[in-house]
Amino acid sequence: MRRRLRDGEGLLRTPAAEVPLRVAASYRARTRGLLGRDGLDGALLLTPASSIHTVRMRFAIDVAYLDRRLRVLAVRTMPPGRVGRPRLRARHVLEAEAGAFAQWGVAKGVTLGLPD
C-alpha cells in the first residue's frame, strides 16, 4: 500500500536517530524549499522530486536521493550555488544541513522510515 505524502511535519526514522521532518509535497512548498533560511532543524523531504539546486541558498546541505520505498540511492553534499543532476529512479529528495547525514547514518542503500 502506497501512502500519499502531504505538506506537513513529522518524524523521520534513520539508522541512528528519529529526526524532525518537514514534508514539501505541493508545488509551492517544493519551490520554496530552504530558500531564505539560515539553517534547518531536522530534515526536509521534497516529493515528488528527482533533482534540486542550491542557487540563492545561504548554507551547504546534505542531499539524499530516495526511491519510492525511501531507500537511499545516492548521497552528496552541495555547497550554495550548485545545480544537482537528476537521478533517474529518484522519487523523493531529502535535505539537511551539511554533516547531518553522517550523524544520522544516512548512506547509500539504507532504507528510511516514516511513522504511520
MOPAC internal coordinates of N, CA, C and O (Angstrom, degrees):
PM7 1SCF
backbone

  N    0.0000 0     0.00 0     0.00 0    0    0    0
  C    1.4525 1     0.00 0     0.00 0    1    0    0
  C    1.5247 1   109.13 1     0.00 0    2    1    0
  O    1.2310 1   121.28 1   -51.79 1    3    2    1
  N    1.3173 1   115.15 1   128.21 1    3    2    1
  C    1.4461 1   120.22 1   178.25 1    5    3    2
  C    1.5154 1   110.43 1   -98.30 1    6    5    3
  O    1.2310 1   121.35 1   -45.73 1    7    6    5
  N    1.3031 1   115.03 1   134.27 1    7    6    5
  C    1.4655 1   120.86 1   179.38 1    9    7    6
  C    1.5274 1   108.11 1  -102.76 1   10    9    7
  O    1.2310 1   120.75 1   -47.24 1   11   10    9
  N    1.3061 1   116.18 1   132.76 1   11   10    9
  C    1.4585 1   120.20 1   177.59 1   13   11   10
  C    1.5235 1   109.16 1   -82.34 1   14   13   11
  O    1.2310 1   120.84 1   -53.70 1   15   14   13
  N    1.3187 1   116.01 1   126.30 1   15   14   13
  C    1.4594 1   120.53 1   179.73 1   17   15   14
  C    1.5210 1   110.02 1   -84.04 1   18   17   15
  O    1.2310 1   121.08 1   -35.76 1   19   18   17
  N    1.3223 1   115.54 1   144.24 1   19   18   17
  C    1.4654 1   122.49 1   179.22 1   21   19   18
  C    1.5218 1   109.30 1  -127.44 1   22   21   19
  O    1.2310 1   120.78 1   -18.94 1   23   22   21
  N    1.3371 1   116.11 1   161.06 1   23   22   21
  C    1.4634 1   120.72 1   175.24 1   25   23   22
  C    1.5223 1   109.08 1   -54.33 1   26   25   23
  O    1.2310 1   120.88 1   -42.41 1   27   26   25
  N    1.3152 1   115.92 1   137.59 1   27   26   25
  C    1.4542 1   118.94 1   177.42 1   29   27   26
  C    1.5116 1   111.81 1   159.47 1   30   29   27
  O    1.2310 1   121.41 1    15.64 1   31   30   29
  N    1.3250 1   114.90 1  -164.36 1   31   30   29
  C    1.4552 1   121.43 1  -177.79 1   33   31   30
  C    1.5114 1   109.85 1  -127.45 1   34   33   31
  O    1.2310 1   121.01 1   -23.14 1   35   34   33
  N    1.3166 1   115.68 1   156.86 1   35   34   33
  C    1.4518 1   121.22 1   179.07 1   37   35   34
  C    1.5182 1   110.46 1  -173.34 1   38   37   35
  O    1.2310 1   121.11 1    26.44 1   39   38   37
  N    1.3167 1   115.49 1  -153.56 1   39   38   37
  C    1.4598 1   122.07 1   177.94 1   41   39   38
  C    1.5204 1   109.23 1  -124.42 1   42   41   39
  O    1.2310 1   121.17 1   -34.78 1   43   42   41
  N    1.3228 1   115.37 1   145.22 1   43   42   41
  C    1.4574 1   122.74 1   175.77 1   45   43   42
  C    1.5121 1   107.86 1  -112.92 1   46   45   43
  O    1.2310 1   120.29 1   -53.00 1   47   46   45
  N    1.3363 1   117.06 1   127.00 1   47   46   45
  C    1.4674 1   121.03 1   176.42 1   49   47   46
  C    1.5166 1   109.42 1   -90.72 1   50   49   47
  O    1.2310 1   121.03 1   -59.97 1   51   50   49
  N    1.3304 1   115.63 1   120.03 1   51   50   49
  C    1.4568 1   122.23 1   175.18 1   53   51   50
  C    1.5270 1   107.00 1  -114.21 1   54   53   51
  O    1.2310 1   119.47 1    -9.91 1   55   54   53
  N    1.3400 1   118.62 1   170.09 1   55   54   53
  C    1.4559 1   119.09 1   180.00 1   57   55   54
  C    1.5246 1   114.88 1   -58.71 1   58   57   55
  O    1.2310 1   119.86 1   152.65 1   59   58   57
  N    1.3396 1   117.87 1   -27.35 1   59   58   57
  C    1.4636 1   120.02 1  -174.90 1   61   59   58
  C    1.5240 1   114.54 1  -113.16 1   62   61   59
  O    1.2310 1   119.46 1   172.02 1   63   62   61
  N    1.3355 1   118.64 1    -7.98 1   63   62   61
  C    1.4713 1   119.07 1  -174.28 1   65   63   62
  C    1.5255 1   111.42 1  -164.98 1   66   65   63
  O    1.2310 1   121.56 1   -15.23 1   67   66   65
  N    1.3285 1   114.61 1   164.77 1   67   66   65
  C    1.4618 1   121.27 1   165.43 1   69   67   66
  C    1.5161 1   105.77 1  -105.44 1   70   69   67
  O    1.2310 1   120.81 1   -52.69 1   71   70   69
  N    1.3084 1   116.05 1   127.31 1   71   70   69
  C    1.4521 1   122.49 1  -169.12 1   73   71   70
  C    1.5288 1   109.90 1  -119.13 1   74   73   71
  O    1.2310 1   119.79 1   -41.84 1   75   74   73
  N    1.3540 1   118.00 1   138.16 1   75   74   73
  C    1.4591 1   119.61 1   173.72 1   77   75   74
  C    1.5327 1   109.81 1   -59.30 1   78   77   75
  O    1.2310 1   120.69 1   -43.55 1   79   78   77
  N    1.3264 1   116.28 1   136.45 1   79   78   77
  C    1.4587 1   121.09 1  -174.92 1   81   79   78
  C    1.5180 1   110.15 1  -130.49 1   82   81   79
  O    1.2310 1   121.13 1   -44.24 1   83   82   81
  N    1.3314 1   115.45 1   135.76 1   83   82   81
  C    1.4664 1   121.99 1   168.86 1   85   83   82
  C    1.5136 1   106.65 1  -110.11 1   86   85   83
  O    1.2310 1   120.45 1   -46.61 1   87   86   85
  N    1.3191 1   116.75 1   133.39 1   87   86   85
  C    1.4646 1   122.43 1   178.50 1   89   87   86
  C    1.5200 1   108.86 1  -105.35 1   90   89   87
  O    1.2310 1   120.91 1   -51.06 1   91   90   89
  N    1.3275 1   115.87 1   128.94 1   91   90   89
  C    1.4645 1   122.31 1   175.97 1   93   91   90
  C    1.5266 1   107.10 1  -115.13 1   94   93   91
  O    1.2310 1   120.86 1   -83.05 1   95   94   93
  N    1.3348 1   115.95 1    96.95 1   95   94   93
  C    1.4601 1   121.05 1  -176.64 1   97   95   94
  C    1.5298 1   112.78 1  -106.90 1   98   97   95
  O    1.2310 1   119.97 1   156.59 1   99   98   97
  N    1.3145 1   117.67 1   -23.41 1   99   98   97
  C    1.4693 1   120.16 1   179.54 1  101   99   98
  C    1.5338 1   109.34 1   -83.60 1  102  101   99
  O    1.2310 1   121.03 1   -21.64 1  103  102  101
  N    1.3094 1   115.64 1   158.36 1  103  102  101
  C    1.4635 1   120.46 1   178.98 1  105  103  102
  C    1.5293 1   110.69 1   -56.47 1  106  105  103
  O    1.2310 1   120.73 1   134.32 1  107  106  105
  N    1.3089 1   116.21 1   -45.68 1  107  106  105
  C    1.4690 1   120.94 1  -178.20 1  109  107  106
  C    1.5347 1   111.98 1   -61.89 1  110  109  107
  O    1.2310 1   120.31 1   134.29 1  111  110  109
  N    1.3299 1   117.02 1   -45.71 1  111  110  109
  C    1.4709 1   120.81 1  -179.67 1  113  111  110
  C    1.5243 1   111.28 1   -66.29 1  114  113  111
  O    1.2310 1   119.92 1   139.93 1  115  114  113
  N    1.3403 1   117.75 1   -40.07 1  115  114  113
  C    1.4694 1   120.56 1   178.45 1  117  115  114
  C    1.5138 1   110.99 1   -65.40 1  118  117  115
  O    1.2310 1   120.47 1   139.55 1  119  118  117
  N    1.3375 1   116.71 1   -40.45 1  119  118  117
  C    1.4637 1   120.69 1  -179.72 1  121  119  118
  C    1.5251 1   111.05 1   -64.14 1  122  121  119
  O    1.2310 1   120.17 1   140.11 1  123  122  121
  N    1.3023 1   117.29 1   -39.89 1  123  122  121
  C    1.4722 1   121.95 1   179.24 1  125  123  122
  C    1.5221 1   111.04 1   -70.13 1  126  125  123
  O    1.2310 1   120.09 1   133.57 1  127  126  125
  N    1.3295 1   117.44 1   -46.43 1  127  126  125
  C    1.4574 1   121.74 1   177.98 1  129  127  126
  C    1.5151 1   113.16 1    47.71 1  130  129  127
  O    1.2310 1   120.59 1    54.91 1  131  130  129
  N    1.3203 1   116.47 1  -125.09 1  131  130  129
  C    1.4624 1   122.32 1  -179.14 1  133  131  130
  C    1.5303 1   112.82 1  -103.51 1  134  133  131
  O    1.2310 1   120.25 1  -171.55 1  135  134  133
  N    1.3327 1   117.12 1     8.45 1  135  134  133
  C    1.4618 1   119.94 1  -178.94 1  137  135  134
  C    1.5222 1   110.72 1   -61.64 1  138  137  135
  O    1.2310 1   120.91 1   -43.63 1  139  138  137
  N    1.3211 1   115.87 1   136.37 1  139  138  137
  C    1.4525 1   121.86 1   177.86 1  141  139  138
  C    1.5207 1   114.65 1    84.56 1  142  141  139
  O    1.2310 1   119.76 1   179.82 1  143  142  141
  N    1.3197 1   118.06 1    -0.18 1  143  142  141
  C    1.4683 1   121.62 1  -179.89 1  145  143  142
  C    1.5248 1   109.96 1   -97.91 1  146  145  143
  O    1.2310 1   121.19 1   -25.94 1  147  146  145
  N    1.3215 1   115.34 1   154.06 1  147  146  145
  C    1.4602 1   121.48 1   176.21 1  149  147  146
  C    1.5175 1   111.41 1   -99.81 1  150  149  147
  O    1.2310 1   119.72 1   173.12 1  151  150  149
  N    1.3084 1   118.15 1    -6.88 1  151  150  149
  C    1.4602 1   122.19 1  -179.04 1  153  151  150
  C    1.5124 1   109.84 1  -178.37 1  154  153  151
  O    1.2310 1   121.46 1     0.46 1  155  154  153
  N    1.3273 1   114.82 1  -179.54 1  155  154  153
  C    1.4586 1   120.37 1  -178.25 1  157  155  154
  C    1.5181 1   108.78 1  -147.15 1  158  157  155
  O    1.2310 1   120.71 1   -52.45 1  159  158  157
  N    1.3204 1   116.25 1   127.55 1  159  158  157
  C    1.4587 1   121.39 1   174.90 1  161  159  158
  C    1.5232 1   106.70 1   -95.69 1  162  161  159
  O    1.2310 1   120.01 1   -74.17 1  163  162  161
  N    1.3179 1   117.58 1   105.83 1  163  162  161
  C    1.4557 1   121.57 1  -176.73 1  165  163  162
  C    1.5139 1   110.62 1    99.25 1  166  165  163
  O    1.2310 1   120.77 1    39.39 1  167  166  165
  N    1.3559 1   116.13 1  -140.61 1  167  166  165
  C    1.4569 1   121.10 1  -174.58 1  169  167  166
  C    1.5211 1   110.52 1  -136.69 1  170  169  167
  O    1.2310 1   121.28 1   -18.29 1  171  170  169
  N    1.3248 1   115.16 1   161.71 1  171  170  169
  C    1.4582 1   123.06 1   176.52 1  173  171  170
  C    1.5153 1   107.74 1  -123.22 1  174  173  171
  O    1.2310 1   120.33 1   -52.76 1  175  174  173
  N    1.3359 1   116.97 1   127.24 1  175  174  173
  C    1.4650 1   122.58 1   178.00 1  177  175  174
  C    1.5202 1   108.42 1  -107.17 1  178  177  175
  O    1.2310 1   120.76 1   -61.88 1  179  178  177
  N    1.3339 1   116.16 1   118.12 1  179  178  177
  C    1.4597 1   122.32 1   176.41 1  181  179  178
  C    1.5243 1   107.84 1   -96.71 1  182  181  179
  O    1.2310 1   120.27 1   -54.17 1  183  182  181
  N    1.3281 1   117.08 1   125.83 1  183  182  181
  C    1.4565 1   120.41 1  -178.68 1  185  183  182
  C    1.5165 1   111.17 1  -148.10 1  186  185  183
  O    1.2310 1   117.72 1   -44.91 1  187  186  185
  N    1.3041 1   121.95 1   135.09 1  187  186  185
  C    1.4540 1   124.26 1   -11.65 1  189  187  186
  C    1.5235 1   110.22 1   -75.57 1  190  189  187
  O    1.2310 1   120.92 1   -32.08 1  191  190  189
  N    1.3076 1   115.85 1   147.92 1  191  190  189
  C    1.4669 1   122.16 1   178.50 1  193  191  190
  C    1.5210 1   109.20 1  -162.67 1  194  193  191
  O    1.2310 1   120.85 1   -35.50 1  195  194  193
  N    1.3342 1   115.98 1   144.50 1  195  194  193
  C    1.4578 1   119.86 1   176.42 1  197  195  194
  C    1.5251 1   111.85 1  -128.03 1  198  197  195
  O    1.2310 1   120.61 1   176.96 1  199  198  197
  N    1.3434 1   116.44 1    -3.04 1  199  198  197
  C    1.4596 1   120.31 1   176.05 1  201  199  198
  C    1.5232 1   108.91 1  -156.84 1  202  201  199
  O    1.2310 1   120.86 1   -16.24 1  203  202  201
  N    1.3293 1   115.96 1   163.76 1  203  202  201
  C    1.4666 1   121.00 1   178.97 1  205  203  202
  C    1.5235 1   109.43 1  -146.14 1  206  205  203
  O    1.2310 1   120.93 1    -6.63 1  207  206  205
  N    1.3185 1   115.83 1   173.37 1  207  206  205
  C    1.4612 1   121.44 1   173.27 1  209  207  206
  C    1.5201 1   108.40 1  -137.74 1  210  209  207
  O    1.2310 1   121.20 1   -18.35 1  211  210  209
  N    1.3327 1   115.30 1   161.65 1  211  210  209
  C    1.4654 1   120.23 1   176.68 1  213  211  210
  C    1.5270 1   110.90 1  -119.45 1  214  213  211
  O    1.2310 1   120.44 1  -156.57 1  215  214  213
  N    1.3277 1   116.76 1    23.43 1  215  214  213
  C    1.4624 1   121.58 1   177.91 1  217  215  214
  C    1.5325 1   107.87 1   -64.95 1  218  217  215
  O    1.2310 1   120.69 1   -46.92 1  219  218  217
  N    1.3265 1   116.29 1   133.08 1  219  218  217
  C    1.4713 1   125.14 1  -179.14 1  221  219  218
  C    1.5309 1   113.38 1    67.98 1  222  221  219
  O    1.2310 1   119.98 1  -164.59 1  223  222  221
  N    1.3256 1   117.64 1    15.41 1  223  222  221
  C    1.4679 1   119.40 1   175.63 1  225  223  222
  C    1.5228 1   109.12 1   -87.71 1  226  225  223
  O    1.2310 1   120.76 1   -22.29 1  227  226  225
  N    1.3281 1   116.16 1   157.71 1  227  226  225
  C    1.4635 1   121.58 1  -174.74 1  229  227  226
  C    1.5270 1   113.79 1  -102.09 1  230  229  227
  O    1.2310 1   119.94 1   172.80 1  231  230  229
  N    1.3313 1   117.73 1    -7.20 1  231  230  229
  C    1.4631 1   120.03 1  -177.01 1  233  231  230
  C    1.5221 1   109.88 1  -149.87 1  234  233  231
  O    1.2310 1   121.06 1   -21.04 1  235  234  233
  N    1.3313 1   115.57 1   158.96 1  235  234  233
  C    1.4632 1   121.05 1   177.89 1  237  235  234
  C    1.5236 1   109.94 1   -75.24 1  238  237  235
  O    1.2310 1   120.48 1   -30.52 1  239  238  237
  N    1.3299 1   116.69 1   149.48 1  239  238  237
  C    1.4582 1   121.10 1  -179.05 1  241  239  238
  C    1.5270 1   111.67 1  -132.00 1  242  241  239
  O    1.2310 1   121.27 1   -27.43 1  243  242  241
  N    1.3233 1   115.17 1   152.57 1  243  242  241
  C    1.4565 1   122.04 1   166.82 1  245  243  242
  C    1.5200 1   106.56 1   -87.08 1  246  245  243
  O    1.2310 1   120.66 1   -39.80 1  247  246  245
  N    1.3289 1   116.35 1   140.20 1  247  246  245
  C    1.4575 1   122.14 1  -179.52 1  249  247  246
  C    1.5167 1   108.74 1  -128.38 1  250  249  247
  O    1.2310 1   120.33 1   -49.97 1  251  250  249
  N    1.3292 1   116.97 1   130.03 1  251  250  249
  C    1.4643 1   122.10 1   174.52 1  253  251  250
  C    1.5278 1   107.93 1  -122.03 1  254  253  251
  O    1.2310 1   121.08 1   -51.95 1  255  254  253
  N    1.3202 1   115.55 1   128.05 1  255  254  253
  C    1.4541 1   121.68 1   175.94 1  257  255  254
  C    1.5222 1   107.24 1   -93.10 1  258  257  255
  O    1.2310 1   120.17 1   -52.90 1  259  258  257
  N    1.3359 1   117.27 1   127.10 1  259  258  257
  C    1.4619 1   122.64 1  -173.48 1  261  259  258
  C    1.5227 1   110.69 1  -118.62 1  262  261  259
  O    1.2310 1   120.61 1   -33.08 1  263  262  261
  N    1.3420 1   116.45 1   146.92 1  263  262  261
  C    1.4559 1   120.21 1   173.85 1  265  263  262
  C    1.5229 1   109.70 1   -86.39 1  266  265  263
  O    1.2310 1   120.02 1     7.22 1  267  266  265
  N    1.3189 1   117.56 1  -172.78 1  267  266  265
  C    1.4742 1   121.70 1  -177.21 1  269  267  266
  C    1.5196 1   113.42 1   -61.74 1  270  269  267
  O    1.2310 1   120.01 1   153.00 1  271  270  269
  N    1.3178 1   117.58 1   -27.00 1  271  270  269
  C    1.4660 1   121.67 1  -179.11 1  273  271  270
  C    1.5293 1   112.79 1   -95.25 1  274  273  271
  O    1.2310 1   120.61 1  -167.01 1  275  274  273
  N    1.3280 1   116.44 1    12.99 1  275  274  273
  C    1.4697 1   124.15 1  -179.87 1  277  275  274
  C    1.5257 1   112.41 1    65.21 1  278  277  275
  O    1.2310 1   120.50 1  -150.42 1  279  278  277
  N    1.3295 1   116.65 1    29.58 1  279  278  277
  C    1.4641 1   121.39 1   173.70 1  281  279  278
  C    1.5239 1   107.29 1   -88.74 1  282  281  279
  O    1.2310 1   120.60 1   -45.59 1  283  282  281
  N    1.3249 1   116.46 1   134.41 1  283  282  281
  C    1.4638 1   122.00 1  -176.39 1  285  283  282
  C    1.5277 1   109.60 1   -74.63 1  286  285  283
  O    1.2310 1   121.02 1   -59.47 1  287  286  285
  N    1.3440 1   115.66 1   120.53 1  287  286  285
  C    1.4588 1   121.94 1   178.87 1  289  287  286
  C    1.5254 1   111.73 1   -90.10 1  290  289  287
  O    1.2310 1   120.57 1   144.12 1  291  290  289
  N    1.3212 1   116.51 1   -35.88 1  291  290  289
  C    1.4640 1   121.70 1  -178.79 1  293  291  290
  C    1.5228 1   108.97 1  -160.39 1  294  293  291
  O    1.2310 1   121.07 1   -28.61 1  295  294  293
  N    1.3269 1   115.55 1   151.39 1  295  294  293
  C    1.4655 1   122.37 1   178.01 1  297  295  294
  C    1.5145 1   107.93 1  -132.86 1  298  297  295
  O    1.2310 1   120.79 1   -40.87 1  299  298  297
  N    1.3298 1   116.10 1   139.13 1  299  298  297
  C    1.4622 1   120.42 1   173.11 1  301  299  298
  C    1.5130 1   110.08 1  -153.28 1  302  301  299
  O    1.2310 1   120.74 1   -19.39 1  303  302  301
  N    1.3134 1   116.19 1   160.61 1  303  302  301
  C    1.4599 1   122.70 1   174.83 1  305  303  302
  C    1.5213 1   107.02 1  -106.33 1  306  305  303
  O    1.2310 1   120.84 1   -50.26 1  307  306  305
  N    1.3240 1   115.99 1   129.74 1  307  306  305
  C    1.4633 1   120.68 1  -177.76 1  309  307  306
  C    1.5203 1   110.65 1  -119.17 1  310  309  307
  O    1.2310 1   120.01 1   -56.72 1  311  310  309
  N    1.3428 1   117.59 1   123.28 1  311  310  309
  C    1.4640 1   120.24 1   173.80 1  313  311  310
  C    1.5316 1   109.63 1   -75.69 1  314  313  311
  O    1.2310 1   119.94 1   -14.34 1  315  314  313
  N    1.3241 1   117.72 1   165.66 1  315  314  313
  C    1.4677 1   120.06 1   177.81 1  317  315  314
  C    1.5297 1   111.59 1   -58.37 1  318  317  315
  O    1.2310 1   121.13 1   -30.67 1  319  318  317
  N    1.3293 1   115.45 1   149.33 1  319  318  317
  C    1.4576 1   121.09 1   175.00 1  321  319  318
  C    1.5114 1   115.57 1    85.10 1  322  321  319
  O    1.2310 1   119.08 1  -162.32 1  323  322  321
  N    1.3128 1   119.35 1    17.68 1  323  322  321
  C    1.4676 1   122.41 1  -178.18 1  325  323  322
  C    1.5222 1   111.10 1  -113.07 1  326  325  323
  O    1.2310 1   121.00 1   -21.40 1  327  326  325
  N    1.3297 1   115.70 1   158.60 1  327  326  325
  C    1.4580 1   122.70 1   174.95 1  329  327  326
  C    1.5229 1   107.11 1  -120.42 1  330  329  327
  O    1.2310 1   120.60 1   -55.22 1  331  330  329
  N    1.3327 1   116.46 1   124.78 1  331  330  329
  C    1.4567 1   121.11 1  -179.08 1  333  331  330
  C    1.5185 1   111.64 1   -85.94 1  334  333  331
  O    1.2310 1   120.78 1   -31.73 1  335  334  333
  N    1.3231 1   116.11 1   148.27 1  335  334  333
  C    1.4580 1   121.14 1   176.52 1  337  335  334
  C    1.5280 1   109.65 1   -74.86 1  338  337  335
  O    1.2310 1   120.11 1   -36.19 1  339  338  337
  N    1.3255 1   117.39 1   143.81 1  339  338  337
  C    1.4671 1   119.60 1   175.27 1  341  339  338
  C    1.5321 1   110.57 1   -65.80 1  342  341  339
  O    1.2310 1   120.25 1   -34.89 1  343  342  341
  N    1.3217 1   117.13 1   145.11 1  343  342  341
  C    1.4672 1   123.21 1   175.51 1  345  343  342
  C    1.5197 1   107.19 1  -106.89 1  346  345  343
  O    1.2310 1   120.50 1   -54.48 1  347  346  345
  N    1.3185 1   116.64 1   125.52 1  347  346  345
  C    1.4576 1   121.64 1  -171.55 1  349  347  346
  C    1.5262 1   114.24 1   -58.15 1  350  349  347
  O    1.2310 1   119.09 1   135.11 1  351  350  349
  N    1.3075 1   119.34 1   -44.89 1  351  350  349
  C    1.4658 1   121.32 1  -176.01 1  353  351  350
  C    1.5277 1   113.16 1   -92.92 1  354  353  351
  O    1.2310 1   120.04 1  -178.47 1  355  354  353
  N    1.3179 1   117.52 1     1.53 1  355  354  353
  C    1.4675 1   120.47 1  -177.18 1  357  355  354
  C    1.5243 1   111.19 1   -73.11 1  358  357  355
  O    1.2310 1   121.08 1   -44.48 1  359  358  357
  N    1.3229 1   115.53 1   135.52 1  359  358  357
  C    1.4612 1   122.76 1   176.78 1  361  359  358
  C    1.5293 1   110.64 1  -113.41 1  362  361  359
  O    1.2310 1   120.77 1   152.66 1  363  362  361
  N    1.3436 1   116.13 1   -27.34 1  363  362  361
  C    1.4653 1   122.74 1  -178.33 1  365  363  362
  C    1.5269 1   108.72 1  -135.12 1  366  365  363
  O    1.2310 1   120.98 1   -24.66 1  367  366  365
  N    1.3314 1   115.72 1   155.34 1  367  366  365
  C    1.4600 1   121.76 1   173.07 1  369  367  366
  C    1.5212 1   107.67 1  -127.43 1  370  369  367
  O    1.2310 1   120.95 1   -51.34 1  371  370  369
  N    1.3280 1   115.79 1   128.66 1  371  370  369
  C    1.4642 1   122.48 1   178.77 1  373  371  370
  C    1.5198 1   108.31 1  -105.92 1  374  373  371
  O    1.2310 1   120.57 1   -49.01 1  375  374  373
  N    1.3361 1   116.51 1   130.99 1  375  374  373
  C    1.4616 1   121.99 1   179.93 1  377  375  374
  C    1.5120 1   110.30 1  -122.61 1  378  377  375
  O    1.2310 1   120.81 1   -35.12 1  379  378  377
  N    1.3307 1   116.06 1   144.88 1  379  378  377
  C    1.4663 1   122.97 1   175.22 1  381  379  378
  C    1.5197 1   107.81 1  -154.98 1  382  381  379
  O    1.2310 1   120.51 1   -12.92 1  383  382  381
  N    1.3393 1   116.63 1   167.08 1  383  382  381
  C    1.4640 1   119.43 1   177.24 1  385  383  382
  C    1.5176 1   109.96 1   -60.82 1  386  385  383
  O    1.2310 1   120.52 1   -33.57 1  387  386  385
  N    1.3219 1   116.61 1   146.43 1  387  386  385
  C    1.4577 1   121.94 1  -178.89 1  389  387  386
  C    1.5290 1   110.58 1   -54.14 1  390  389  387
  O    1.2310 1   120.64 1   -47.63 1  391  390  389
  N    1.3179 1   116.39 1   132.37 1  391  390  389
  C    1.4563 1   122.56 1   179.46 1  393  391  390
  C    1.5184 1   114.11 1    97.69 1  394  393  391
  O    1.2310 1   119.89 1   163.12 1  395  394  393
  N    1.3181 1   117.82 1   -16.88 1  395  394  393
  C    1.4655 1   120.97 1  -176.99 1  397  395  394
  C    1.5270 1   112.36 1   -67.56 1  398  397  395
  O    1.2310 1   119.78 1   140.24 1  399  398  397
  N    1.3237 1   118.03 1   -39.76 1  399  398  397
  C    1.4649 1   120.15 1  -176.44 1  401  399  398
  C    1.5216 1   112.07 1   -62.13 1  402  401  399
  O    1.2310 1   119.81 1   144.41 1  403  402  401
  N    1.3066 1   117.96 1   -35.59 1  403  402  401
  C    1.4709 1   120.86 1   178.21 1  405  403  402
  C    1.5301 1   110.18 1   -63.39 1  406  405  403
  O    1.2310 1   120.10 1   140.34 1  407  406  405
  N    1.3224 1   117.42 1   -39.66 1  407  406  405
  C    1.4683 1   121.72 1   178.51 1  409  407  406
  C    1.5231 1   111.77 1   -69.23 1  410  409  407
  O    1.2310 1   120.32 1   146.23 1  411  410  409
  N    1.3275 1   116.99 1   -33.77 1  411  410  409
  C    1.4608 1   121.56 1  -176.08 1  413  411  410
  C    1.5211 1   113.75 1   -89.32 1  414  413  411
  O    1.2310 1   119.99 1   171.78 1  415  414  413
  N    1.3338 1   117.62 1    -8.22 1  415  414  413
  C    1.4585 1   120.83 1  -178.92 1  417  415  414
  C    1.5192 1   113.82 1    79.19 1  418  417  415
  O    1.2310 1   119.88 1  -157.61 1  419  418  417
  N    1.3223 1   117.83 1    22.39 1  419  418  417
  C    1.4655 1   121.37 1   178.78 1  421  419  418
  C    1.5230 1   108.21 1   -83.38 1  422  421  419
  O    1.2310 1   120.70 1   -63.24 1  423  422  421
  N    1.3365 1   116.27 1   116.76 1  423  422  421
  C    1.4600 1   122.45 1  -178.43 1  425  423  422
  C    1.5224 1   108.91 1  -148.83 1  426  425  423
  O    1.2310 1   120.45 1   -14.20 1  427  426  425
  N    1.3185 1   116.75 1   165.80 1  427  426  425
  C    1.4564 1   122.04 1   179.44 1  429  427  426
  C    1.5354 1   109.93 1   -54.55 1  430  429  427
  O    1.2310 1   120.92 1   -47.21 1  431  430  429
  N    1.3411 1   115.85 1   132.79 1  431  430  429
  C    1.4584 1   121.58 1   178.46 1  433  431  430
  C    1.5119 1   115.58 1    93.85 1  434  433  431
  O    1.2310 1   119.70 1   163.63 1  435  434  433
  N    1.3334 1   118.17 1   -16.37 1  435  434  433
  C    1.4647 1   122.57 1  -179.13 1  437  435  434
  C    1.5390 1   109.00 1   -77.53 1  438  437  435
  O    1.2310 1   120.24 1   -39.45 1  439  438  437
  N    1.3063 1   117.14 1   140.55 1  439  438  437
  C    1.4658 1   121.88 1   175.15 1  441  439  438
  C    1.5279 1   108.57 1  -102.23 1  442  441  439
  O    1.2310 1   120.90 1   -53.00 1  443  442  441
  N    1.3262 1   115.89 1   127.00 1  443  442  441
  C    1.4561 1   122.27 1   179.79 1  445  443  442
  C    1.5262 1   109.21 1   -94.16 1  446  445  443
  O    1.2310 1   120.40 1   -14.60 1  447  446  445
  N    1.3248 1   116.84 1   165.40 1  447  446  445
  C    1.4520 1   119.68 1  -178.01 1  449  447  446
  C    1.5158 1   112.97 1  -134.37 1  450  449  447
  O    1.2310 1   121.95 1   -28.41 1  451  450  449
  N    1.3276 1   113.88 1   151.59 1  451  450  449
  C    1.4652 1   122.36 1   173.93 1  453  451  450
  C    1.5120 1   107.53 1  -119.53 1  454  453  451
  O    1.2310 1   119.52 1   -45.25 1  455  454  453
  N    1.3312 1   118.53 1   134.75 1  455  454  453
  C    1.4672 1   119.25 1   176.84 1  457  455  454
  C    1.5196 1   111.20 1   -61.51 1  458  457  455
  O    1.2310 1   120.47 1   -29.06 1  459  458  457
  N    1.3221 1   116.70 1   150.94 1  459  458  457
  C    1.4768 1   120.33 1  -179.25 1  461  459  458
  C    1.4731 1   112.88 1   -75.22 1  462  461  459
  O    1.2310 1   120.10 1   180.00 1  463  462  461

